[in-house]
Amino acid sequence: MGRLSTLFLIAMLGGSVAAQQPPLPIIDVHLHAEAADAQGPPPLGMCTPLPDMIGDSTRPWPVVFMEAFKKPSCKDPVWSPMSDDALMNETLSVMRRRNIYGIVNGSMKFVQQWRQADPQRVIPAIQFELSPNSPSVEEIARLHENKDIAVFGEIANQYIGVVPSDPSFEPYLAMAERRGLPIGIHIGTGPPGAPYLFPKYRASLHSALLLEEVLVRHPKLRIYVMHAGWPMLDDMLAVMWAHPQVYVDTGAIDYALPRAEFHRYLQRIVEAGFGKRVMFGSDQMVWPGVIERAIASIESAAFLSDGQKRDILYNNAARFLQLSEQDVARHHGR
């Protein structure tokens, strides 16, 4: 009886120690630090997946679009927080609970606030769109030199109709290649009805083939395609085959699309042989609750092995970011 009691105690203690271990780490390469009203006056309800938003000629699209978030049609929408602090704190809470380290982009004001709140988990980045008020090449380089940013992106030039190879963006690409500064570029889906919210946005700019001249001119550029070029899969596969330095992230498509569609898209990329270059991204904007729904879309993929899931959720991003052995060990609690 004494021996059985001892074994039982050991088992119980072992279980207690195991329960205290943090979950395996995740790197989210696509997070936003924004104001709570950046997507419209809160609260806003996000349905996952997004419903089919049907437009007509009687009402302006921005009105129809906003109504879908004010009066979500699903039973379990993710609601956005009411204040900037609540948005930051709820997002960081998810990151700590799920052991997430995130590339957080946005205005430097918000990125710095989030980084100060949790310097271990926030990998700073900067959102960028070409305009007369954009930071100069020298300013971006200085931010990188001072370790204020580790990633240049999200580069959102698609929203203003500017292709990656536009001459006005070329100096930024040359600087990023020269400095070894990784970039994340929006190529793929925007919100439903994007051209009617952003007049110069075009669906034709979803094609990853638009990156090809950039990649040839800058073969040492460390680059990942946000949203994995959805839905132009063949274009994305062609670029990944021709340019082995290109990675993709799963931002937004892993919760905004119907699960079956996202899985079909991801499965094609992995079965084409590119599973080592897919990185998890949530594209969390003002809805912290979408992060875990996005993770679930990877964890529930029956066509992925456990090793492939770990690659997508952590290993591939660790390689892309060139994390040190010490950083990887720290993320794993070693």
ZIZI-V924881 format. One record per pair of residues at least 12 apart in sequence whose ideal C-beta (glycine too) atoms are under 7 Angstrom apart, sorted by the first residue. I is the first residue (numbers start at 0). GAP is how many residues later the second one is. D is the distance in Angstrom with one decimal. If there is no record, write none. Layout:
i: <I,I>
gap: <GAP,GAP>
d: <D,D>
//
This chain:
i: <20,21,21,22,22,23,23,23,24,24,24,24,24,25,25,25,25,25,25,25,26,26,26,26,26,27,27,27,27,27,27,27,28,28,28,28,28,28,28,28,29,29,29,29,29,29,29,29,30,30,30,30,30,31,31,31,31,32,32,32,32,32,33,33,33,33,34,35,35,35,35,35,35,35,35,37,37,38,38,39,39,41,41,41,42,42,42,43,43,43,43,44,44,44,44,45,45,45,45,45,46,46,46,46,47,47,47,47,47,48,48,48,49,49,50,50,50,52,52,52,52,54,60,60,60,61,64,64,77,77,77,79,79,86,87,87,87,89,90,90,91,91,91,93,93,93,94,97,97,99,100,100,100,101,101,101,102,102,102,103,103,103,103,104,104,104,104,104,105,106,107,110,110,110,122,122,123,123,123,124,124,124,124,125,125,125,126,126,127,127,127,127,128,128,128,128,129,129,129,129,129,136,136,136,139,139,139,140,140,143,143,150,150,151,151,151,152,152,152,153,153,153,154,154,154,154,155,156,157,157,157,157,158,158,158,159,160,160,160,162,162,163,163,163,163,164,164,164,172,172,172,173,175,176,176,176,179,181,181,181,182,182,182,183,183,184,184,184,185,185,186,186,186,186,186,186,186,187,187,187,187,187,187,188,188,188,188,188,205,205,206,206,206,207,207,207,207,207,207,208,208,208,210,211,214,214,221,222,222,223,223,223,223,223,224,224,225,225,225,226,226,226,227,227,227,227,227,228,229,229,232,232,235,236,236,239,239,245,246,246,246,246,247,247,248,248,249,249,249,249,250,250,250,251,252,253,253,253,254,254,254,254,258,261,262,265,266,269,269,274,274,275,275,276,277,277,278,278,278,278,279,279,279,281,297,297>
gap: <312,77,311,75,76,75,286,290,74,76,289,306,307,72,73,74,254,269,287,288,74,253,287,290,291,72,74,75,252,253,254,263,74,155,195,220,250,251,252,288,73,154,196,219,221,251,252,253,71,72,73,251,253,73,74,252,253,71,73,77,78,81,72,76,251,252,49,44,45,46,47,48,50,51,250,247,248,246,247,26,29,38,39,40,36,37,39,25,26,36,242,24,27,32,34,23,31,32,241,244,25,26,27,30,30,207,208,242,245,207,208,209,142,206,17,22,23,12,15,139,140,138,132,135,136,135,128,132,209,211,212,206,207,199,25,26,29,198,193,197,25,26,29,194,197,198,26,194,197,21,20,22,230,19,20,21,20,22,48,18,19,20,21,20,21,22,48,49,21,20,18,13,14,15,27,28,24,25,26,24,25,26,28,17,23,26,27,29,24,25,27,28,27,28,30,31,27,30,32,38,39,34,35,38,12,32,35,34,38,35,37,31,33,24,29,31,30,31,32,30,32,72,28,29,30,31,30,12,28,29,43,47,31,39,42,40,39,40,41,42,47,21,46,47,50,45,48,49,41,45,48,44,45,41,43,44,42,40,138,139,38,39,40,40,42,38,40,41,40,41,19,21,24,38,39,40,42,18,38,39,40,41,42,17,38,41,63,64,23,26,22,25,28,17,21,24,27,28,31,26,29,30,28,27,28,31,98,22,23,23,24,25,55,96,21,23,23,25,55,24,25,26,20,21,22,25,41,19,23,35,32,35,12,32,35,34,37,31,30,32,69,73,29,30,30,32,16,28,30,31,30,31,32,31,12,40,43,44,35,38,39,42,38,35,38,35,36,34,38,33,36,35,40,39,34,38,33,37,38,41,18,32,33,12,14,15>
d: <6.8,4.8,5.4,6.1,4.8,6.8,7.0,7.0,4.8,6.4,5.5,4.0,6.0,6.1,6.4,4.6,6.4,6.7,4.8,5.8,5.2,6.8,5.4,3.8,6.4,5.3,4.2,7.0,6.0,6.1,5.2,6.9,4.8,6.8,6.7,5.0,4.8,6.9,4.8,5.3,6.7,6.9,5.9,5.1,3.7,3.0,6.2,4.9,4.2,6.3,4.7,6.4,5.1,6.1,5.2,6.2,4.9,5.0,3.8,3.8,4.9,4.6,5.4,6.2,6.0,6.0,5.4,6.7,5.7,6.2,5.4,5.1,6.9,4.8,6.1,6.9,6.0,5.8,5.1,5.6,6.5,4.8,6.7,5.1,4.8,5.3,6.2,4.1,6.9,4.5,6.7,5.8,3.6,3.4,5.3,6.9,5.8,4.5,4.5,6.2,5.0,6.5,3.7,5.3,6.7,4.4,6.8,6.2,5.1,5.9,5.5,4.7,6.5,4.9,6.7,5.1,6.8,6.5,5.4,4.7,6.6,6.2,4.8,3.8,6.8,6.1,6.0,6.6,4.5,3.6,5.5,4.2,5.4,5.9,6.7,5.5,6.2,4.2,6.3,4.4,6.1,5.1,7.0,5.3,5.0,6.4,5.1,6.7,6.8,6.8,5.3,6.4,6.2,6.4,6.4,6.3,4.7,5.1,5.2,4.9,6.6,6.4,6.3,3.8,5.9,4.6,6.1,5.0,5.3,6.9,6.2,5.1,7.0,6.8,5.2,6.8,6.2,5.1,5.9,5.6,6.7,3.9,5.8,6.6,5.1,6.5,5.1,6.4,6.8,6.8,5.1,6.9,4.7,6.1,6.5,6.0,5.5,6.5,5.5,6.0,6.1,4.8,5.6,5.0,6.2,6.6,6.6,5.5,6.3,5.8,5.1,5.2,6.1,5.4,5.2,4.5,5.0,3.1,6.1,5.5,5.6,6.1,6.1,6.7,4.4,6.4,4.9,6.5,5.1,6.5,6.6,4.7,6.7,4.7,5.3,5.0,3.3,6.7,6.1,6.6,5.1,6.4,5.5,5.2,4.8,6.9,4.5,5.3,6.0,5.4,6.5,6.9,6.2,4.4,5.2,4.5,6.7,4.0,6.8,6.8,6.9,7.0,5.2,5.2,5.4,6.6,6.3,6.4,4.9,6.7,6.5,5.5,6.8,4.9,6.7,6.8,5.3,5.4,6.5,2.9,6.2,4.9,4.7,6.9,5.3,5.1,6.5,6.4,6.2,5.0,7.0,5.0,4.6,5.7,4.1,6.7,4.9,4.6,4.3,4.8,6.7,6.3,6.1,6.6,4.6,6.9,6.9,6.9,6.0,4.0,6.2,5.6,6.3,6.6,6.4,4.7,5.3,5.2,6.7,5.5,5.8,5.7,3.9,6.6,6.3,6.6,6.8,7.0,4.9,6.0,6.1,5.8,6.8,7.0,5.3,4.9,6.5,6.9,4.5,5.8,6.9,5.3,6.5,5.7,4.8,3.5,6.9,6.8,5.8,5.4,3.3,6.4,3.5,3.9,6.8,4.3,4.3,6.8,4.9,4.7,4.6,6.3,6.1,5.8,5.6,6.6,5.0,6.8,6.5,5.3,6.1,6.1,5.9,6.3,5.0,6.2,6.7,5.0,4.5,6.4,6.1,5.4,5.0,4.3,5.6,6.0>
//
